[in-house]
Amino acid sequence: MLVLVAAGAFDLLTAEQLTDAVTAALTRRPPVLEIDLAAVTFLDSSGLSVLARAHADGGRDTIVRVIAVEETLAHRAIILTGMPSCCRCSPARRTHSPQTGRDDLLRGPPR
């Protein structure tokens, strides 16, 4: 599995950066590409288009799974557009780990 961690805002001006990162990841042909949106602060239709295209480009070689923290703008955009009906999307929750003293993500099953 290859994990691509995205951070910041993805809109018309910045979606190309996400496209480039996804394209580079897919050229490595991992069995699973996980696109982690936990640090994404904004996601508009341009960013959503990149995610949908990633699923299509993964084809038979790569399963593309999108991870989004529940109740964030990215998660809401994914849910409101119906993306889970055509793409593998998994919710995640932030949890605080007393052992490490930091916040971690608890990933759920794909929807």
Helices and strands as residue ranges (DSSP letters): E 2-10, H 15-27, E 32-43, H 45-58, E 63-69, H 73-80, G 83-85, E 88-97, E 102-107
